[in-house]
Amino acid sequence: MKRGHLHGVTADERPCKTLKDRVVIEDLHATMYRAMGISPKLSYEIEQRPFYVTRDGHGKPIANLFNRPIGEV
């Protein structure tokens, strides 16, 4: 991952709304898992129900935060 990288832009005045490159929690989780080498679509079946590592298996890693292009884990 890149070090000291600033991602996105927020408004200067309150309320601080995202102006560029919004990140939702699913994308944040997918990015952290991808950095650890874990697929964000990984799921475990418990009592015949899938439990995903990210919310419902959604979320995409934020490509700008990685030094190399991201591929499937």
N, C-alpha and C positions, 0 to 999 in steps of 0.2 A: 504494500500500500504506500501511497505517497505520504510524505511527512510534511507537516506544516501547510497543507493544502486548504485553501478557503473555497468552500463550495456554496454556490447560491448567493442571492442578494435579497435583503429585506428592506422594507421602507424605513426611512429615518424617523418618521413621526409615529406616534402611537395611534391606533394599534399597529404593531409591527407585522405587516402582512408580507408574505413571500412574493417577491417580484420576479424572480428568476430561479429555475431549477429547484422546484418544490420537492421535498422528501417526505414521504408518508412512513409511518411506523413499519409497515410491511417491507418497504424497501430498505430501511435501516437494518432491520433484522436479517434480511436476505444478504445485505452487504457484509455484516459481521460474520454470518455463517460461511459465506463464500471465502472470506479472508482466512477462515480456519480450515478450508478445504471440504466443507460440508455443503451438499446441495440444498438450496432453499426449498426444494420440492420434496425433500425427504419426509417420509411419514412412517409412523408405526401403527399397527392395527391392534387396538385394545378393545376387547368385547365386541369385535366385528365392526368397529368404527375407526376410521383413519384419524390419527392425530398428527398434524403436520408441525414441523419445527417453526414455520411462519404461519400467520393466521390464514387458515384454509388453503395453504399452499400457494398463496399469492405473494407477490413482491418480487422485484427484480433488483439484483445488485447494481449499485451506482458505479458505472464503468469509469467515470472520471477520477475516482478515488484509487484506482489501481495503476501501477506502473506498466503492466503488460495487459494486452487485450484479454478479456475474460472469456473463458469457454465453459463448457459443461464440466462439472466436477464428477 
